[in-house]
């Protein structure tokens, strides 16, 4: 029996790129790397931030971490869903036009342990 391959953590939506992230707030250090697969076999990029999950601090820290790691403007990364959940979807505005560079970097992060 062949196992079902998990979905990628990213999708292209027009000119934008959507990323699925599983966030761990209150971590000892900030980091992006590794993957997590949910019960529906959907894959999520793992990220950790020091900020606590109050008043959007962890979400803001996640956006800042992604902006730095992707070398993308912070103002062009939006939280699409998951405001108060560990599982988040983020939109990288204009990321579809640079998808080769961005998705290669994201897949490298997912492959880390």
FIFIBA-804449 format. One record per residue: x, y, z of N, C-alpha, C, CB in turn; residue in one letter. Coordinates in steps of 0.1 Angstrom, whole numbers. Glycine has a CB too. Example, Ala and Ser with C-alpha at 12.3 -4.5 7.8 and 13.67 -1.06 7.14 Angstrom:
n.xx=132 | n.yy=-57 | n.zz=78 | ca.xx=123 | ca.yy=-45 | ca.zz=78 | c.xx=132 | c.yy=-33 | c.zz=78 | cb.xx=113 | cb.yy=-45 | cb.zz=90 | kolnu=A
n.xx=128 | n.yy=-22 | n.zz=71 | ca.xx=137 | ca.yy=-11 | ca.zz=71 | c.xx=129 | c.yy=0 | c.zz=79 | cb.xx=141 | cb.yy=-6 | cb.zz=57 | kolnu=S
This chain:
n.xx=8 | n.yy=-12 | n.zz=0 | ca.xx=0 | ca.yy=0 | ca.zz=0 | c.xx=9 | c.yy=12 | c.zz=0 | cb.xx=-10 | cb.yy=0 | cb.zz=12 | kolnu=X
n.xx=6 | n.yy=22 | n.zz=-9 | ca.xx=14 | ca.yy=34 | ca.zz=-10 | c.xx=8 | c.yy=44 | c.zz=-1 | cb.xx=14 | cb.yy=39 | cb.zz=-24 | kolnu=X
n.xx=16 | n.yy=50 | n.zz=8 | ca.xx=11 | ca.yy=61 | ca.zz=17 | c.xx=8 | c.yy=73 | c.zz=8 | cb.xx=21 | cb.yy=64 | cb.zz=28 | kolnu=X
n.xx=-1 | n.yy=81 | n.zz=13 | ca.xx=-5 | ca.yy=93 | ca.zz=6 | c.xx=6 | c.yy=104 | c.zz=9 | cb.xx=-19 | cb.yy=98 | cb.zz=10 | kolnu=X
n.xx=11 | n.yy=110 | n.zz=-2 | ca.xx=21 | ca.yy=120 | ca.zz=0 | c.xx=14 | c.yy=133 | c.zz=7 | cb.xx=28 | cb.yy=124 | cb.zz=-13 | kolnu=X
n.xx=21 | n.yy=138 | n.zz=16 | ca.xx=15 | ca.yy=150 | ca.zz=23 | c.xx=15 | c.yy=162 | c.zz=13 | cb.xx=23 | cb.yy=154 | cb.zz=35 | kolnu=X
n.xx=6 | n.yy=171 | n.zz=15 | ca.xx=5 | ca.yy=183 | ca.zz=6 | c.xx=17 | c.yy=192 | c.zz=9 | cb.xx=-8 | cb.yy=190 | cb.zz=9 | kolnu=X
n.xx=21 | n.yy=201 | n.zz=0 | ca.xx=31 | ca.yy=210 | ca.zz=3 | c.xx=27 | c.yy=221 | c.zz=13 | cb.xx=36 | cb.yy=217 | cb.zz=-10 | kolnu=X
n.xx=36 | n.yy=228 | n.zz=19 | ca.xx=32 | ca.yy=238 | ca.zz=29 | c.xx=29 | c.yy=251 | c.zz=22 | cb.xx=44 | cb.yy=240 | cb.zz=39 | kolnu=X
n.xx=31 | n.yy=252 | n.zz=9 | ca.xx=28 | ca.yy=264 | ca.zz=2 | c.xx=19 | c.yy=262 | c.zz=-10 | cb.xx=41 | cb.yy=271 | cb.zz=-3 | kolnu=X
n.xx=12 | n.yy=272 | n.zz=-14 | ca.xx=4 | ca.yy=272 | ca.zz=-26 | c.xx=5 | c.yy=286 | c.zz=-32 | cb.xx=-11 | cb.yy=268 | cb.zz=-23 | kolnu=X
n.xx=3 | n.yy=286 | n.zz=-45 | ca.xx=3 | ca.yy=299 | ca.zz=-53 | c.xx=-11 | c.yy=303 | c.zz=-55 | cb.xx=11 | cb.yy=298 | cb.zz=-66 | kolnu=X
n.xx=-14 | n.yy=315 | n.zz=-51 | ca.xx=-28 | ca.yy=321 | ca.zz=-53 | c.xx=-26 | c.yy=334 | c.zz=-61 | cb.xx=-35 | cb.yy=323 | cb.zz=-39 | kolnu=X
n.xx=-27 | n.yy=332 | n.zz=-74 | ca.xx=-25 | ca.yy=344 | ca.zz=-83 | c.xx=-11 | c.yy=349 | c.zz=-82 | cb.xx=-35 | cb.yy=355 | cb.zz=-79 | kolnu=X
n.xx=-9 | n.yy=362 | n.zz=-78 | ca.xx=4 | ca.yy=367 | ca.zz=-77 | c.xx=10 | c.yy=365 | c.zz=-63 | cb.xx=4 | cb.yy=382 | cb.zz=-79 | kolnu=X
n.xx=2 | n.yy=359 | n.zz=-54 | ca.xx=6 | ca.yy=357 | ca.zz=-40 | c.xx=10 | c.yy=343 | c.zz=-37 | cb.xx=-5 | cb.yy=361 | cb.zz=-31 | kolnu=X
n.xx=17 | n.yy=341 | n.zz=-26 | ca.xx=21 | ca.yy=328 | ca.zz=-21 | c.xx=15 | c.yy=326 | c.zz=-7 | cb.xx=37 | cb.yy=326 | cb.zz=-21 | kolnu=X
n.xx=8 | n.yy=314 | n.zz=-5 | ca.xx=3 | ca.yy=311 | ca.zz=8 | c.xx=11 | c.yy=301 | c.zz=15 | cb.xx=-12 | cb.yy=306 | cb.zz=6 | kolnu=X
n.xx=14 | n.yy=303 | n.zz=27 | ca.xx=22 | ca.yy=293 | ca.zz=35 | c.xx=14 | c.yy=289 | c.zz=47 | cb.xx=36 | cb.yy=300 | cb.zz=39 | kolnu=X
n.xx=15 | n.yy=275 | n.zz=50 | ca.xx=9 | ca.yy=269 | ca.zz=62 | c.xx=20 | c.yy=268 | c.zz=72 | cb.xx=2 | cb.yy=256 | cb.zz=59 | kolnu=X
n.xx=18 | n.yy=274 | n.zz=84 | ca.xx=28 | ca.yy=274 | ca.zz=95 | c.xx=22 | c.yy=269 | c.zz=108 | cb.xx=34 | cb.yy=288 | cb.zz=96 | kolnu=X
n.xx=30 | n.yy=260 | n.zz=115 | ca.xx=26 | ca.yy=256 | ca.zz=128 | c.xx=36 | c.yy=264 | c.zz=138 | cb.xx=27 | cb.yy=240 | cb.zz=130 | kolnu=X
n.xx=30 | n.yy=273 | n.zz=145 | ca.xx=38 | ca.yy=282 | ca.zz=154 | c.xx=39 | c.yy=277 | c.zz=168 | cb.xx=32 | cb.yy=296 | cb.zz=153 | kolnu=X
n.xx=51 | n.yy=278 | n.zz=174 | ca.xx=53 | ca.yy=275 | ca.zz=188 | c.xx=57 | c.yy=288 | c.zz=194 | cb.xx=63 | cb.yy=264 | cb.zz=191 | kolnu=X
n.xx=48 | n.yy=295 | n.zz=202 | ca.xx=52 | ca.yy=308 | ca.zz=208 | c.xx=59 | c.yy=305 | c.zz=222 | cb.xx=39 | cb.yy=316 | cb.zz=211 | kolnu=X
n.xx=66 | n.yy=315 | n.zz=227 | ca.xx=72 | ca.yy=313 | ca.zz=240 | c.xx=84 | c.yy=304 | c.zz=239 | cb.xx=63 | cb.yy=308 | cb.zz=250 | kolnu=X
n.xx=90 | n.yy=302 | n.zz=228 | ca.xx=102 | ca.yy=293 | ca.zz=226 | c.xx=114 | c.yy=299 | c.zz=232 | cb.xx=104 | cb.yy=289 | cb.zz=212 | kolnu=X
n.xx=124 | n.yy=291 | n.zz=235 | ca.xx=137 | ca.yy=295 | ca.zz=240 | c.xx=145 | c.yy=304 | c.zz=229 | cb.xx=146 | cb.yy=284 | cb.zz=244 | kolnu=X
n.xx=143 | n.yy=300 | n.zz=216 | ca.xx=149 | ca.yy=308 | ca.zz=206 | c.xx=140 | c.yy=308 | c.zz=194 | cb.xx=163 | cb.yy=302 | cb.zz=202 | kolnu=X
n.xx=142 | n.yy=318 | n.zz=185 | ca.xx=134 | ca.yy=320 | ca.zz=173 | c.xx=141 | c.yy=312 | c.zz=162 | cb.xx=133 | cb.yy=335 | cb.zz=169 | kolnu=X
n.xx=132 | n.yy=304 | n.zz=155 | ca.xx=138 | ca.yy=296 | ca.zz=145 | c.xx=127 | c.yy=291 | c.zz=135 | cb.xx=144 | cb.yy=283 | cb.zz=151 | kolnu=X
n.xx=130 | n.yy=289 | n.zz=123 | ca.xx=122 | ca.yy=283 | ca.zz=113 | c.xx=128 | c.yy=270 | c.zz=108 | cb.xx=119 | cb.yy=292 | cb.zz=101 | kolnu=X
n.xx=121 | n.yy=259 | n.zz=108 | ca.xx=127 | ca.yy=247 | ca.zz=103 | c.xx=119 | c.yy=235 | c.zz=108 | cb.xx=141 | cb.yy=246 | cb.zz=107 | kolnu=X
n.xx=118 | n.yy=225 | n.zz=100 | ca.xx=111 | ca.yy=213 | ca.zz=103 | c.xx=97 | c.yy=213 | c.zz=97 | cb.xx=111 | cb.yy=210 | cb.zz=117 | kolnu=X
n.xx=91 | n.yy=202 | n.zz=98 | ca.xx=77 | ca.yy=202 | ca.zz=93 | c.xx=69 | c.yy=194 | c.zz=103 | cb.xx=76 | cb.yy=195 | cb.zz=79 | kolnu=X
n.xx=56 | n.yy=195 | n.zz=101 | ca.xx=46 | ca.yy=188 | ca.zz=109 | c.xx=35 | c.yy=184 | c.zz=100 | cb.xx=41 | cb.yy=197 | cb.zz=121 | kolnu=X
n.xx=30 | n.yy=172 | n.zz=102 | ca.xx=18 | ca.yy=167 | ca.zz=94 | c.xx=6 | c.yy=164 | c.zz=103 | cb.xx=22 | cb.yy=154 | cb.zz=86 | kolnu=X
n.xx=-5 | n.yy=170 | n.zz=99 | ca.xx=-17 | ca.yy=169 | ca.zz=107 | c.xx=-25 | c.yy=156 | c.zz=103 | cb.xx=-26 | cb.yy=181 | cb.zz=105 | kolnu=X
n.xx=-36 | n.yy=154 | n.zz=110 | ca.xx=-44 | ca.yy=141 | ca.zz=108 | c.xx=-50 | c.yy=140 | c.zz=94 | cb.xx=-55 | cb.yy=141 | cb.zz=118 | kolnu=X
n.xx=-50 | n.yy=151 | n.zz=86 | ca.xx=-55 | ca.yy=151 | ca.zz=73 | c.xx=-44 | c.yy=150 | c.zz=63 | cb.xx=-64 | cb.yy=164 | cb.zz=70 | kolnu=X
n.xx=-32 | n.yy=147 | n.zz=68 | ca.xx=-20 | ca.yy=146 | ca.zz=59 | c.xx=-16 | c.yy=159 | c.zz=53 | cb.xx=-22 | cb.yy=135 | cb.zz=49 | kolnu=X
n.xx=-20 | n.yy=170 | n.zz=59 | ca.xx=-15 | ca.yy=183 | ca.zz=54 | c.xx=-2 | c.yy=186 | c.zz=61 | cb.xx=-26 | cb.yy=194 | cb.zz=57 | kolnu=X
n.xx=7 | n.yy=192 | n.zz=54 | ca.xx=20 | ca.yy=195 | ca.zz=59 | c.xx=20 | c.yy=210 | c.zz=63 | cb.xx=31 | cb.yy=193 | cb.zz=49 | kolnu=X
n.xx=27 | n.yy=213 | n.zz=74 | ca.xx=29 | ca.yy=226 | ca.zz=80 | c.xx=44 | c.yy=229 | c.zz=83 | cb.xx=20 | cb.yy=228 | cb.zz=93 | kolnu=X
n.xx=48 | n.yy=240 | n.zz=79 | ca.xx=62 | ca.yy=245 | ca.zz=83 | c.xx=62 | c.yy=248 | c.zz=98 | cb.xx=66 | cb.yy=257 | cb.zz=74 | kolnu=X
n.xx=72 | n.yy=243 | n.zz=105 | ca.xx=73 | ca.yy=246 | ca.zz=119 | c.xx=81 | c.yy=259 | c.zz=121 | cb.xx=80 | cb.yy=234 | cb.zz=126 | kolnu=X
n.xx=77 | n.yy=267 | n.zz=130 | ca.xx=83 | ca.yy=280 | ca.zz=134 | c.xx=82 | c.yy=282 | c.zz=149 | cb.xx=78 | cb.yy=292 | cb.zz=126 | kolnu=X
n.xx=92 | n.yy=288 | n.zz=155 | ca.xx=92 | ca.yy=291 | ca.zz=169 | c.xx=96 | c.yy=305 | c.zz=171 | cb.xx=102 | cb.yy=281 | cb.zz=177 | kolnu=X
n.xx=89 | n.yy=312 | n.zz=180 | ca.xx=92 | ca.yy=326 | ca.zz=184 | c.xx=93 | c.yy=327 | c.zz=199 | cb.xx=82 | cb.yy=335 | cb.zz=177 | kolnu=X
n.xx=100 | n.yy=337 | n.zz=203 | ca.xx=101 | ca.yy=339 | ca.zz=218 | c.xx=89 | c.yy=346 | c.zz=223 | cb.xx=113 | cb.yy=348 | cb.zz=221 | kolnu=X
n.xx=82 | n.yy=354 | n.zz=215 | ca.xx=71 | ca.yy=362 | ca.zz=219 | c.xx=59 | c.yy=353 | c.zz=224 | cb.xx=65 | cb.yy=370 | cb.zz=207 | kolnu=X
n.xx=52 | n.yy=358 | n.zz=234 | ca.xx=41 | ca.yy=351 | ca.zz=240 | c.xx=28 | c.yy=353 | c.zz=232 | cb.xx=39 | cb.yy=356 | cb.zz=255 | kolnu=X
n.xx=19 | n.yy=344 | n.zz=232 | ca.xx=7 | ca.yy=345 | ca.zz=224 | c.xx=-4 | c.yy=355 | c.zz=231 | cb.xx=1 | cb.yy=332 | cb.zz=222 | kolnu=X
n.xx=0 | n.yy=367 | n.zz=233 | ca.xx=-9 | ca.yy=377 | ca.zz=238 | c.xx=-10 | c.yy=389 | c.zz=229 | cb.xx=-6 | cb.yy=381 | cb.zz=253 | kolnu=X
n.xx=-21 | n.yy=394 | n.zz=226 | ca.xx=-23 | ca.yy=407 | ca.zz=219 | c.xx=-16 | c.yy=407 | c.zz=205 | cb.xx=-18 | cb.yy=418 | cb.zz=227 | kolnu=X
n.xx=-15 | n.yy=395 | n.zz=199 | ca.xx=-9 | ca.yy=394 | ca.zz=186 | c.xx=6 | c.yy=394 | c.zz=185 | cb.xx=-14 | cb.yy=405 | cb.zz=177 | kolnu=X
n.xx=13 | n.yy=394 | n.zz=197 | ca.xx=27 | ca.yy=395 | ca.zz=198 | c.xx=34 | c.yy=383 | c.zz=190 | cb.xx=32 | cb.yy=395 | cb.zz=212 | kolnu=X
n.xx=29 | n.yy=371 | n.zz=193 | ca.xx=36 | ca.yy=360 | ca.zz=186 | c.xx=33 | c.yy=360 | c.zz=171 | cb.xx=30 | cb.yy=346 | cb.zz=192 | kolnu=X
n.xx=22 | n.yy=364 | n.zz=167 | ca.xx=19 | ca.yy=366 | ca.zz=152 | c.xx=28 | c.yy=376 | c.zz=146 | cb.xx=4 | cb.yy=369 | cb.zz=150 | kolnu=X
n.xx=30 | n.yy=387 | n.zz=153 | ca.xx=39 | ca.yy=398 | ca.zz=148 | c.xx=53 | c.yy=393 | c.zz=147 | cb.xx=38 | cb.yy=410 | cb.zz=156 | kolnu=X
n.xx=57 | n.yy=385 | n.zz=157 | ca.xx=71 | ca.yy=379 | ca.zz=157 | c.xx=73 | c.yy=369 | c.zz=146 | cb.xx=74 | cb.yy=373 | cb.zz=170 | kolnu=X
n.xx=62 | n.yy=361 | n.zz=143 | ca.xx=63 | ca.yy=352 | ca.zz=132 | c.xx=64 | c.yy=359 | c.zz=118 | cb.xx=50 | cb.yy=343 | cb.zz=132 | kolnu=X
n.xx=57 | n.yy=370 | n.zz=116 | ca.xx=57 | ca.yy=377 | ca.zz=104 | c.xx=71 | c.yy=383 | c.zz=102 | cb.xx=47 | cb.yy=388 | cb.zz=104 | kolnu=X
n.xx=77 | n.yy=389 | n.zz=113 | ca.xx=90 | ca.yy=395 | ca.zz=113 | c.xx=101 | c.yy=384 | c.zz=110 | cb.xx=94 | cb.yy=402 | cb.zz=126 | kolnu=X
n.xx=99 | n.yy=372 | n.zz=116 | ca.xx=109 | ca.yy=361 | ca.zz=113 | c.xx=108 | c.yy=356 | c.zz=99 | cb.xx=106 | cb.yy=349 | cb.zz=123 | kolnu=X
n.xx=96 | n.yy=355 | n.zz=93 | ca.xx=95 | ca.yy=351 | ca.zz=79 | c.xx=100 | c.yy=362 | c.zz=70 | cb.xx=80 | cb.yy=348 | cb.zz=76 | kolnu=X
n.xx=97 | n.yy=374 | n.zz=73 | ca.xx=102 | ca.yy=385 | ca.zz=64 | c.xx=117 | c.yy=385 | c.zz=64 | cb.xx=97 | cb.yy=399 | cb.zz=70 | kolnu=X
n.xx=124 | n.yy=383 | n.zz=75 | ca.xx=138 | ca.yy=383 | ca.zz=75 | c.xx=144 | c.yy=371 | c.zz=68 | cb.xx=143 | cb.yy=383 | cb.zz=90 | kolnu=X
n.xx=138 | n.yy=359 | n.zz=71 | ca.xx=143 | ca.yy=347 | ca.zz=65 | c.xx=141 | c.yy=346 | c.zz=50 | cb.xx=136 | cb.yy=335 | cb.zz=71 | kolnu=X
n.xx=130 | n.yy=352 | n.zz=45 | ca.xx=126 | ca.yy=352 | ca.zz=31 | c.xx=132 | c.yy=364 | c.zz=23 | cb.xx=112 | cb.yy=351 | cb.zz=29 | kolnu=X
n.xx=137 | n.yy=373 | n.zz=31 | ca.xx=142 | ca.yy=386 | ca.zz=25 | c.xx=130 | c.yy=393 | c.zz=17 | cb.xx=154 | cb.yy=384 | cb.zz=16 | kolnu=X
n.xx=119 | n.yy=394 | n.zz=25 | ca.xx=107 | ca.yy=400 | ca.zz=19 | c.xx=102 | c.yy=411 | c.zz=28 | cb.xx=96 | cb.yy=388 | cb.zz=17 | kolnu=X
n.xx=95 | n.yy=421 | n.zz=22 | ca.xx=90 | ca.yy=432 | ca.zz=31 | c.xx=80 | c.yy=427 | c.zz=41 | cb.xx=84 | cb.yy=443 | cb.zz=22 | kolnu=X
n.xx=82 | n.yy=431 | n.zz=54 | ca.xx=73 | ca.yy=427 | ca.zz=64 | c.xx=59 | c.yy=431 | c.zz=61 | cb.xx=78 | cb.yy=433 | cb.zz=78 | kolnu=X
n.xx=57 | n.yy=442 | n.zz=55 | ca.xx=44 | ca.yy=448 | ca.zz=52 | c.xx=36 | c.yy=439 | c.zz=42 | cb.xx=44 | cb.yy=462 | cb.zz=48 | kolnu=X
n.xx=44 | n.yy=431 | n.zz=35 | ca.xx=38 | ca.yy=423 | ca.zz=24 | c.xx=35 | c.yy=408 | c.zz=29 | cb.xx=47 | cb.yy=422 | cb.zz=12 | kolnu=X
n.xx=36 | n.yy=406 | n.zz=42 | ca.xx=32 | ca.yy=393 | ca.zz=47 | c.xx=20 | c.yy=395 | c.zz=57 | cb.xx=44 | cb.yy=386 | cb.zz=55 | kolnu=X
n.xx=9 | n.yy=388 | n.zz=53 | ca.xx=-3 | ca.yy=390 | ca.zz=61 | c.xx=-8 | c.yy=377 | c.zz=67 | cb.xx=-14 | cb.yy=396 | cb.zz=52 | kolnu=X
n.xx=-13 | n.yy=378 | n.zz=79 | ca.xx=-19 | ca.yy=366 | ca.zz=85 | c.xx=-33 | c.yy=364 | c.zz=79 | cb.xx=-20 | cb.yy=367 | cb.zz=101 | kolnu=X
n.xx=-35 | n.yy=353 | n.zz=72 | ca.xx=-48 | ca.yy=350 | ca.zz=66 | c.xx=-58 | c.yy=343 | c.zz=76 | cb.xx=-46 | cb.yy=341 | cb.zz=53 | kolnu=X
n.xx=-52 | n.yy=334 | n.zz=83 | ca.xx=-61 | ca.yy=327 | ca.zz=93 | c.xx=-52 | c.yy=321 | c.zz=104 | cb.xx=-69 | cb.yy=315 | cb.zz=86 | kolnu=X
n.xx=-59 | n.yy=318 | n.zz=115 | ca.xx=-51 | ca.yy=312 | ca.zz=127 | c.xx=-47 | c.yy=322 | c.zz=137 | cb.xx=-40 | cb.yy=305 | cb.zz=122 | kolnu=X
n.xx=-54 | n.yy=334 | n.zz=138 | ca.xx=-51 | ca.yy=344 | ca.zz=147 | c.xx=-48 | c.yy=339 | c.zz=161 | cb.xx=-62 | cb.yy=354 | cb.zz=148 | kolnu=X
n.xx=-56 | n.yy=330 | n.zz=167 | ca.xx=-54 | ca.yy=325 | ca.zz=180 | c.xx=-51 | c.yy=310 | c.zz=181 | cb.xx=-67 | cb.yy=328 | cb.zz=189 | kolnu=X
n.xx=-47 | n.yy=305 | n.zz=169 | ca.xx=-45 | ca.yy=290 | ca.zz=168 | c.xx=-30 | c.yy=289 | c.zz=165 | cb.xx=-53 | cb.yy=284 | cb.zz=157 | kolnu=X
n.xx=-24 | n.yy=277 | n.zz=168 | ca.xx=-10 | ca.yy=274 | ca.zz=164 | c.xx=-9 | c.yy=272 | c.zz=149 | cb.xx=-5 | cb.yy=262 | cb.zz=172 | kolnu=X
n.xx=-19 | n.yy=268 | n.zz=143 | ca.xx=-19 | ca.yy=265 | ca.zz=128 | c.xx=-23 | c.yy=278 | c.zz=121 | cb.xx=-28 | cb.yy=253 | cb.zz=125 | kolnu=X
n.xx=-14 | n.yy=283 | n.zz=113 | ca.xx=-17 | ca.yy=296 | ca.zz=107 | c.xx=-15 | c.yy=295 | c.zz=91 | cb.xx=-7 | cb.yy=307 | cb.zz=112 | kolnu=X
n.xx=-22 | n.yy=304 | n.zz=84 | ca.xx=-19 | ca.yy=305 | ca.zz=70 | c.xx=-15 | c.yy=320 | c.zz=68 | cb.xx=-32 | cb.yy=301 | cb.zz=62 | kolnu=X
n.xx=-4 | n.yy=322 | n.zz=61 | ca.xx=1 | ca.yy=335 | ca.zz=58 | c.xx=1 | c.yy=337 | c.zz=43 | cb.xx=15 | cb.yy=337 | cb.zz=64 | kolnu=X
n.xx=-2 | n.yy=350 | n.zz=39 | ca.xx=-1 | ca.yy=354 | ca.zz=25 | c.xx=11 | c.yy=363 | c.zz=23 | cb.xx=-15 | cb.yy=361 | cb.zz=21 | kolnu=X
n.xx=19 | n.yy=359 | n.zz=13 | ca.xx=30 | ca.yy=367 | ca.zz=9 | c.xx=26 | c.yy=374 | c.zz=-3 | cb.xx=43 | cb.yy=358 | cb.zz=7 | kolnu=X
n.xx=23 | n.yy=387 | n.zz=-2 | ca.xx=19 | ca.yy=395 | ca.zz=-13 | c.xx=30 | c.yy=396 | c.zz=-24 | cb.xx=14 | cb.yy=409 | cb.zz=-9 | kolnu=X
n.xx=27 | n.yy=392 | n.zz=-36 | ca.xx=37 | ca.yy=393 | ca.zz=-47 | c.xx=46 | c.yy=381 | c.zz=-47 | cb.xx=45 | cb.yy=405 | cb.zz=-46 | kolnu=X
n.xx=44 | n.yy=372 | n.zz=-37 | ca.xx=53 | ca.yy=360 | ca.zz=-36 | c.xx=52 | c.yy=350 | c.zz=-48 | cb.xx=51 | cb.yy=353 | cb.zz=-24 | kolnu=X
n.xx=41 | n.yy=350 | n.zz=-55 | ca.xx=39 | ca.yy=341 | ca.zz=-66 | c.xx=48 | c.yy=345 | c.zz=-78 | cb.xx=25 | cb.yy=342 | cb.zz=-71 | kolnu=X
n.xx=52 | n.yy=357 | n.zz=-79 | ca.xx=61 | ca.yy=362 | ca.zz=-89 | c.xx=76 | c.yy=357 | c.zz=-86 | cb.xx=61 | cb.yy=377 | cb.zz=-91 | kolnu=X
n.xx=79 | n.yy=355 | n.zz=-73 | ca.xx=92 | ca.yy=350 | ca.zz=-69 | c.xx=91 | c.yy=336 | c.zz=-64 | cb.xx=98 | cb.yy=360 | cb.zz=-59 | kolnu=X
n.xx=81 | n.yy=328 | n.zz=-69 | ca.xx=79 | ca.yy=315 | ca.zz=-62 | c.xx=90 | c.yy=306 | c.zz=-63 | cb.xx=67 | cb.yy=309 | cb.zz=-69 | kolnu=X
n.xx=98 | n.yy=306 | n.zz=-74 | ca.xx=109 | ca.yy=296 | ca.zz=-75 | c.xx=119 | c.yy=298 | c.zz=-63 | cb.xx=117 | cb.yy=298 | cb.zz=-88 | kolnu=X
n.xx=123 | n.yy=311 | n.zz=-61 | ca.xx=132 | ca.yy=314 | ca.zz=-50 | c.xx=126 | c.yy=311 | c.zz=-36 | cb.xx=137 | cb.yy=328 | cb.zz=-50 | kolnu=X
n.xx=114 | n.yy=316 | n.zz=-34 | ca.xx=107 | ca.yy=314 | ca.zz=-21 | c.xx=104 | c.yy=300 | c.zz=-18 | cb.xx=95 | cb.yy=323 | cb.zz=-20 | kolnu=X
n.xx=98 | n.yy=292 | n.zz=-27 | ca.xx=94 | ca.yy=279 | ca.zz=-24 | c.xx=107 | c.yy=270 | c.zz=-22 | cb.xx=86 | cb.yy=273 | cb.zz=-36 | kolnu=X
n.xx=118 | n.yy=273 | n.zz=-29 | ca.xx=130 | ca.yy=265 | ca.zz=-27 | c.xx=135 | c.yy=267 | c.zz=-12 | cb.xx=141 | cb.yy=269 | cb.zz=-37 | kolnu=X
n.xx=134 | n.yy=279 | n.zz=-8 | ca.xx=138 | ca.yy=282 | ca.zz=6 | c.xx=129 | c.yy=276 | c.zz=16 | cb.xx=139 | cb.yy=297 | cb.zz=8 | kolnu=X
n.xx=116 | n.yy=277 | n.zz=14 | ca.xx=106 | ca.yy=271 | ca.zz=23 | c.xx=108 | c.yy=256 | c.zz=23 | cb.xx=92 | cb.yy=274 | cb.zz=18 | kolnu=X
n.xx=110 | n.yy=249 | n.zz=12 | ca.xx=112 | ca.yy=235 | ca.zz=12 | c.xx=124 | c.yy=231 | c.zz=19 | cb.xx=112 | cb.yy=229 | cb.zz=-2 | kolnu=X
n.xx=135 | n.yy=239 | n.zz=19 | ca.xx=147 | ca.yy=236 | ca.zz=26 | c.xx=144 | c.yy=237 | c.zz=41 | cb.xx=158 | cb.yy=247 | cb.zz=23 | kolnu=X
n.xx=136 | n.yy=247 | n.zz=45 | ca.xx=132 | ca.yy=248 | ca.zz=59 | c.xx=124 | c.yy=235 | c.zz=64 | cb.xx=124 | cb.yy=260 | cb.zz=62 | kolnu=X
n.xx=115 | n.yy=231 | n.zz=56 | ca.xx=106 | ca.yy=220 | ca.zz=59 | c.xx=115 | c.yy=207 | c.zz=61 | cb.xx=96 | cb.yy=217 | cb.zz=48 | kolnu=X
n.xx=125 | n.yy=206 | n.zz=53 | ca.xx=134 | ca.yy=194 | ca.zz=53 | c.xx=143 | c.yy=194 | c.zz=65 | cb.xx=142 | cb.yy=193 | cb.zz=41 | kolnu=X
n.xx=144 | n.yy=205 | n.zz=72 | ca.xx=153 | ca.yy=205 | ca.zz=84 | c.xx=146 | c.yy=198 | c.zz=96 | cb.xx=156 | cb.yy=219 | cb.zz=88 | kolnu=X
n.xx=154 | n.yy=192 | n.zz=105 | ca.xx=148 | ca.yy=186 | ca.zz=117 | c.xx=152 | c.yy=193 | c.zz=129 | cb.xx=153 | cb.yy=172 | cb.zz=118 | kolnu=X
